[in-house]
Amino acid sequence: GLEATAAFQRANGLIAEIDEEVRDRRNELLLEARPLPVNPANWPGALAAVRDFTANLIAEVTSAYSTDWKRQELVRGAPLTAVLVAIASLLLLRGRRWMARWTDLVQSRSRRRGRITLGFLLSLGQVAVPVAGMTLLAGALMSTNLFGTLGQTVLRSIIVLVVSCYSAAWLLRRVFPTGGALPAAFEVGPGLQARARVAGVLIGAIGGISYLLNALTALGEITPEAEAVLALPLFLTMGFAFYWLSRVFRQAAKATNEEEQASNFRARILRILSTALSAVALAGPLIAAAGYHNLSDAIMRPTAMTVGLVGLFIALQPPIRDIYAWISGKSLQYARDALIPVLFNFTLVLASTPLLALIWGARVAELGEIYARINQGIAIGDSRLTPGTILMVLIVFALGFMITRLLQGALKSTVLPRTKLDAGARNAVVSFAGYTGIGLAVLLAITAGGIALTALAVVFGALTVGMGIGLQNDVQNFVA
C-alpha cells in the first residue's frame, strides 16, 4: 500500500509538471509579438504571400491535369461529376430558401401544439441542405484527382465557411424571425434586427476565412507575419459585428421598464452581454494591431462561439415550451409561466458548462480531472455523496412523489366520496396522505442513495428545534 501510494504521488507530480509546461507554452504563444500589421512596410510581404499561395494552387491543379492518364480519367468521369455538381449547386443555392418556406408554412398556418417544435426541426434543414450541397460539391471536385494537399485544404475550408455562414444565418433567423410566424426573442426595432442578422453572417464568414488562414499557416504557405497582416481586417470587421450585437442587447435591456430592470434577471444578463461585447469589440482589434495576433484570436474567436451558444439557448426556448405544452396538455401561455421549462433550461445551461470551458481553451484532460474530483463526492459521515447518488435520490423521490399524487387523486375522487366523512375530514385525510407519502418518498430516496440516516441526524435535530420554536402556530393550525 505504501509503494502504491508513493507511485501514485510520483505520477501525480509528473502530470502536474506536464500540465505546468503546457500552460507555460500556451502563455508564451499567446504573448508572442509579431511585426505590427498596421505598419505599411509589412503589407507587401502579405500580398506576396497571397500571390504565392494562388500561384501554388494553380500550379498544383495544372500539374495534375498535365498527366495523360489523369486527363483520360477526368474525361471518363465528367458526366457523373457534372451531375453531382449540378445537384450540389441546386442544394447550395436554393436549399435554404426551400426549407425556410416550408418552415414558415408550418409555423404560420398550423395552430396545434407541436407546430413550433416541428418548425424548429424543419428549420435545421436551412443549414443541413446547403452544407450537404457544399460537401457533395467538394466531394465531386476531389474525385477528379486534380487537387492535392493545398487544394483539399481550400475545399475543406470552404465547407467550414459554408457551415459557419448558414449556421449563423439560421440562428439569427430563429432569434429574430421574419414574417410574424414567431415572436422575436428581444423587443428591438426592425433596423437593429436586420443589422443583427447581418452581423451574425459576418461573424460566421470571418470564422471560415480565419480557419483557412490558420490552415495555410500550418502548411507553411503563409508566414505568421503575413497571417497577422491579413487577419487584421477580419478582426476589425468582427469588432464592428460585436458592436452591433452589443447595441441589440442594450436595446433589449432598455425595453424592460426601469422598475423591472432592478430585479429582472434577464435584463441584467443582457446588460452584461452588451458590456462584454463592447469591450471585446474594442480590445480585440487593438490587441491585433499591436502585433499580438494569437492573443486577439484567443479572445475574439471564443467570444463569437460563446455568442453562438447563447443564441442557441435562446432559439431553443420556443420548442422547449411547446414540447412542455404538448406533453402537459396546456396552452403555450401556461408553458411560458410554468416552472418545469425553467428548470430544464437551467439544467441545459449547467450541462453546457464543459463545452463553454473547451471553447475558452480548457483541455479535455483538465476537464477529466475536474470530473474525477467531482465524481469522488463529498463525505457525509460514513456515506459519500456523489453525482450518481444525487441522481438516484432525485429519481426515487420523483417516483415516490408521483405515486403520492396518484394516491391522493384516487382518495379524493374514488374512495372518500363513498364514505360518510364531511368535506373537511376528506381534505384532512388527503392532506395527511400527501404529507405521509412525501415523507416516505424522502426516506426511501435517501436510503436508495446509500446515505445513512444517522449521518443526517444532526440536521434533522436542528430542523426539529427550528420547527418547535418558529412554527408553533403553523403546527397548531395543522393539527386543528
Secondary structure, DSSP 8 states (H G I E B T S, - for coil): -HHHHHHHHHHHHHHHHHHHHHHHHHHHHHT-----TT-GGGHHHHHHHHHHHHHHHHHHHHHHHTSHHHHHHHHHTHHHHHHHHHHHHHHHHHHHHHHHHHHHHHHHH--STTHHHHHHHHHTHHHHHHHHHHHHHHHHHHTTT---HHHHHHHHHHHHHHHHHHHHHHHHHHHS-STTSS--SS---HHHHHHHHHHHHHHHHHHHHHHHHHHHHHHTSS-HHHHHHHHHHHHHHHHHHHHHHHHHHHHHHHTS-HHHHTT-HHHHHHHHHHHHHHHHHHHHHHHHHTT-HHHHHHHHHHHHHHHHHHHHHHHHHHHHHHHHHHHHT--HHHHHH-SHHHHHHHHHHHHTHHHHHHHTT--HHHHHHHHHHHHH-EEETTEEE-HHHHHHHHHHHHHHHHHHHHHHHHIIIIIGGGSS--HHHHHHHHHHHHHHHHHHHHHHHHHHTT--GGGGHHHHHHHHHHHHHH-HHHHHHHH-
